[in-house]
Structure formats: structure tokens, C-alpha cells
Amino acid sequence: MAYLMPVVRMAFFKPEPVNDPRRYGSISYCMLIPICFTTILAIVLGIDPEIFPPDFYELAKMASTGITSDWWGWLE
């Protein structure tokens, strides 16, 4: 949540400069849809990592154990 708060602050609460020379066209939904999907998925998995797919946390733990098993006994 703290990661996304600067974006929300700049988008909604920061006053717009009076002499801003930048002009933007309309948004491209091809770029907006993946950003919104990724944001929603990150928030949902951050709140409940077991919601989709089942045993997601166990899968992540197995992957980290497989990667770090040769690291001289660290993270055991």
C-alpha cells in the first residue's frame, strides 16, 4: 500500500502547475488494462495469498527452498 501512495498523491492531491507545457492525448486502453489488472492482483494477493491459486504460499516456499538449498544452510 505504501508503494502506491505516492502515485495516488501525485495524481489526485498535488496541484497542477499553471504553466505546464506538456500536452497528452487520450489514454490507450491497451496500456491501462494491464496496469489495472496487475494492481488489483497485487492488492488481492497481498491481502490473502491463498485466494488464487490455492496453496500459492506453499508453492512460493517450495521454490525458495529449492533455490536456496545450496546456500551453506542459510534460510533453513
C-alpha positions as CSV (number, residue, x, y, z in Angstrom):
1,M,0.0,0.0,0.0
2,A,2.8,2.4,0.9
3,Y,4.4,1.6,-2.5
4,L,1.4,3.0,-4.4
5,M,0.6,6.0,-2.1
6,P,3.0,8.5,-3.9
7,V,1.2,7.7,-7.2
8,V,-2.2,8.4,-5.6
9,R,-0.9,11.6,-4.0
10,M,0.6,13.0,-7.2
11,A,-2.5,12.0,-9.3
12,F,-5.2,13.4,-7.0
13,F,-3.8,15.8,-4.4
14,K,-0.9,17.6,-6.0
15,P,-1.9,20.9,-7.5
16,E,-1.4,21.1,-11.3
17,P,1.2,23.6,-12.4
18,V,-0.2,26.7,-14.1
19,N,2.4,26.9,-16.9
20,D,2.7,23.2,-17.8
21,P,3.8,22.9,-21.4
22,R,3.1,19.1,-21.6
23,R,0.1,18.0,-23.5
24,Y,-1.1,14.4,-23.6
25,G,-3.5,12.7,-25.9
26,S,-6.2,10.3,-24.9
27,I,-5.2,7.2,-22.9
28,S,-4.6,3.9,-24.6
29,Y,-6.6,1.2,-23.1
30,C,-4.1,-1.4,-24.3
31,M,-1.7,0.1,-21.7
32,L,-4.3,0.9,-19.0
33,I,-5.9,-2.6,-18.7
34,P,-2.7,-4.5,-17.8
35,I,-1.7,-1.9,-15.2
36,C,-5.1,-2.0,-13.5
37,F,-5.1,-5.9,-13.7
38,T,-1.6,-6.1,-12.1
39,T,-2.5,-3.6,-9.4
40,I,-5.7,-5.4,-8.4
41,L,-3.9,-8.8,-8.4
42,A,-1.1,-7.4,-6.2
43,I,-3.6,-6.0,-3.7
44,V,-5.6,-9.2,-3.6
45,L,-2.6,-11.4,-3.2
46,G,-1.2,-9.1,-0.6
47,I,-4.3,-9.3,1.5
48,D,-4.9,-13.1,1.1
49,P,-2.1,-15.0,-0.7
50,E,-4.1,-18.3,-0.6
51,I,-7.1,-17.0,-2.6
52,F,-5.7,-17.7,-6.1
53,P,-4.3,-20.2,-6.8
54,P,-4.7,-22.5,-3.8
55,D,-1.5,-23.2,-1.9
56,F,0.2,-20.2,-3.6
57,Y,2.2,-19.6,-0.4
58,E,3.3,-23.2,-0.2
59,L,4.4,-23.1,-3.8
60,A,6.5,-20.0,-3.1
61,K,8.1,-21.6,-0.1
62,M,9.0,-24.7,-2.1
63,A,10.5,-22.6,-4.8
64,S,12.6,-20.5,-2.3
65,T,13.8,-23.7,-0.6
66,G,14.8,-25.2,-3.9
67,I,16.7,-22.1,-4.9
68,T,18.5,-21.6,-1.6
69,S,19.1,-25.2,-0.6
70,D,22.8,-25.0,-1.6
71,W,23.5,-21.7,0.2
72,W,25.5,-23.3,3.1
73,G,22.5,-23.9,5.2
74,W,21.2,-20.4,5.2
75,L,17.4,-19.9,5.5
76,E,16.7,-23.4,6.8
